[in-house]
Amino acid sequence: NKISKIIKDKKLLKEIEEYFIKNEIDFYFSYMTIKKNIISEYGYLLNYVSNGKVETFDDLDKVLENKEVILKNIDDELSKKVLREEANLNISNESARTNMEDLKTIILTISNLKEYAKTLNLSLDEILEIYKNKEIKNETKN
């Protein structure tokens, strides 16, 4: 199949690996991380900024289907003096702003990854599987 062919193509595998490293996309056990943030921990904010359409990062394509609304709502939220997370969860304005900025970075990074995957004729799930398989191979070598 397509994935096993790519895993055998060392040059392409290296290119994919370099893309993940450059964009700080990785896995901490089974959790996807972007810029060292475990993306699943941002689900509560994702639910809010997607107007309840997306509750988790379990379906990244669904996240991206709602990308425009999510990004607009993040920008709207960042334009407020007091952010909802700050008011509701009693955290500092700085922390609430950082969380929103991190969520925006996560959404944009996933979107860019999907575009990169398309250039290789892969889906988002396929490129993630390839990278995870590479990780498993590296771990078994050590």
C-alpha positions in Angstrom: 0.0 0.0 0.0 0.9 3.7 -0.2 2.2 4.0 3.4 4.5 1.0 3.2 5.9 2.3 -0.1 6.7 5.7 1.5 8.2 4.0 4.6 10.6 2.2 2.3 11.5 5.4 0.5 14.3 6.6 2.8 14.7 10.0 1.1 11.0 10.8 1.3 10.8 9.6 4.8 13.7 11.9 5.8 11.9 14.8 4.1 8.7 14.1 6.1 10.7 13.7 9.3 12.5 17.1 8.7 9.1 18.8 8.0 7.8 17.5 11.4 11.0 18.6 13.2 11.1 22.0 11.6 7.4 22.6 12.5 7.8 21.1 16.0 5.1 18.4 15.4 5.7 15.3 17.5 4.1 12.7 19.7 4.5 12.3 23.4 3.5 8.7 23.8 0.2 8.6 21.8 -0.5 12.4 22.2 0.2 14.7 19.3 2.2 17.7 20.3 2.8 21.0 18.4 5.5 23.3 19.7 5.7 21.1 22.8 1.9 21.6 23.6 -0.2 18.5 23.9 -3.0 19.5 21.5 -5.7 17.4 23.3 -5.3 19.7 26.3 -6.8 22.5 24.2 -10.1 20.7 23.6 -12.0 22.9 26.0 -10.9 26.0 24.1 -11.5 24.4 20.7 -15.1 23.6 21.8 -15.6 27.3 22.7 -14.1 28.9 19.6 -15.8 26.4 17.2 -19.2 27.3 18.7 -19.5 23.8 20.0 -19.0 22.2 16.5 -15.7 20.5 17.5 -15.1 19.3 21.0 -11.8 17.5 20.6 -8.8 17.1 18.3 -9.7 13.4 17.7 -10.8 14.3 14.1 -8.3 16.7 12.6 -10.2 17.0 9.3 -13.3 18.1 11.3 -11.2 20.7 13.1 -10.0 22.0 9.7 -13.5 22.0 8.2 -14.2 24.6 10.9 -10.9 26.4 10.6 -12.2 29.8 9.4 -14.8 30.1 12.2 -12.2 28.9 14.8 -9.6 31.4 13.6 -12.1 34.3 13.5 -13.4 33.5 17.0 -9.8 33.2 18.3 -9.0 36.7 16.9 -12.3 38.1 18.3 -11.5 36.6 21.7 -7.9 38.0 21.6 -9.4 41.5 20.8 -11.3 41.5 24.1 -9.9 43.2 27.2 -11.0 40.2 29.4 -10.9 36.8 27.8 -13.7 34.3 28.6 -11.2 31.8 29.9 -9.7 34.4 32.2 -13.2 35.4 33.5 -14.5 31.8 33.9 -11.5 29.9 35.1 -9.9 32.7 37.2 -6.5 32.6 35.3 -4.4 35.5 34.4 -5.0 37.6 31.3 -1.5 36.6 30.1 -2.2 32.9 30.5 -5.5 33.1 28.7 -3.9 35.1 25.8 -1.1 32.6 25.6 -3.5 29.7 25.5 -5.5 31.3 22.7 -2.3 32.1 20.7 -1.1 28.5 21.2 -4.5 27.2 20.0 -4.2 29.4 16.9 -0.7 28.1 16.2 -2.0 24.5 16.6 -4.8 25.1 14.1 -2.5 26.8 11.6 0.2 24.1 12.0 -2.3 21.3 11.4 -3.7 23.2 8.4 -0.2 23.6 6.9 0.6 19.9 7.6 -2.5 18.9 5.6 -1.4 21.1 2.7 2.1 19.6 2.8 0.5 16.1 2.9 -1.5 16.9 -0.2 1.7 17.8 -2.1 2.8 14.2 -1.4 -0.6 12.8 -2.4 -1.3 11.8 1.2 -4.1 12.5 3.6 -3.5 14.1 7.0 -4.1 10.7 8.7 -1.7 9.0 6.3 1.2 11.4 6.9 0.7 11.2 10.7 0.7 7.4 10.5 3.9 7.5 8.5 5.6 9.7 11.0 4.4 7.6 13.9 5.6 4.4 12.2 9.0 6.0 11.8 9.0 6.9 15.5 8.2 3.3 16.4 11.1 2.0 14.2 13.5 4.5 15.8 12.4 3.5 19.3 12.9 -0.2 18.6 16.5 0.5 17.3 17.6 2.1 20.6 
